[in-house]
Amino acid sequence: MTTRAALNILGATGAIIDITSLGIDTITTDHPGPGQYLIHGTLGMAPAPEGWGYVLNQVDAACSVAIGYTDGVLAVSVAKDGEPTDLAH
């Protein structure tokens, strides 16, 4: 089952710090490499104005973020100065 959720991911490992969902606990993450986070078990991100966006901690303000959703996987890529980097927070 998939759901809408707000989640905080630990930059160094991709582990879920906390999650707010509609009671679904099947959301998981993978961290296959620097700056790469894969989130499973969501419906992706709905487009604005109804949809959710993303927020970076101030320590990561210089990072750029690219988000895609393919085959049920929400892929988040983070870069700083054009190089893949893990989120500091």
N, C-alpha and C positions, 0 to 999 in steps of 0.2 A: 504494500500500500504506500502511496505517496501523499505528501501534504505540503502545505505552505509552512514556512518556519523562518524564524530569525535565529541565526547562530553566530557564535563567536568562536573563531578558530585560532589555536595557538600557532604562531608563525613558524617556530622552529621545527615542529613535528607534524602539523596539520591536525592535531587532536582537537576534538570539540571541547571548548571550555564550558560553555553553557548553551542551552537551546530553549527557544520558546516555540512551541508548535501546537497543533490542535490535538494533542494527546498521542501523537505517533512517536515511537521511539526507535524507528528503523532507519534513521538517517545516519550514514557513516561517511568517513572521509579517508582519503589516501593522500600521501605526500610523496609522489614518485621522484621528485628532484627539486633543486632550488627554485623557489618562486612558483611551484606548481602545486595546486590543490584541487583534488577531485572530490566532489560531493555527490553521494548516491542517496536515492530515496526521496528526492524533492521533485516538484513539478517545474523546476527551473525558476527563472525570474520573469514575472509578468511585466509587460511594458508599462511605462508611466502613462497616465497619472495614477492608475490603480495599483500598479506594481511596486515592489520594494526595490530599493537601490542598494548600494553598499556604502559603508563608512570606513575610513581608515583612521587609526589612532594617530595623534599628532606626530609621534616619532616616525611614522611611515609616510608623512605628508609629501615627501619628494618622490614617492613611488608612483608608477603608472600601473593601471590594472586593466586587463582584458578578460572578458567573460564570454563563454560560449556554452551552449546546451545541445548535446548530441547524444542520441541513443540512451536517454535517461540519465546522463551524467552532466552535472554542472561543473565546467572546467574554469578555474580561476588562475590566471597567469599574472605574476607580479614582477615588475622590472624597476631597476633604478639605474639611471644613466645608461639605458639601453641594454643592461645585463640582467639576467634572471637573478632575483634575490628573494630570500625568505622575509616575511614580515617580521619586524623587530618586536612587535607586541602581539 
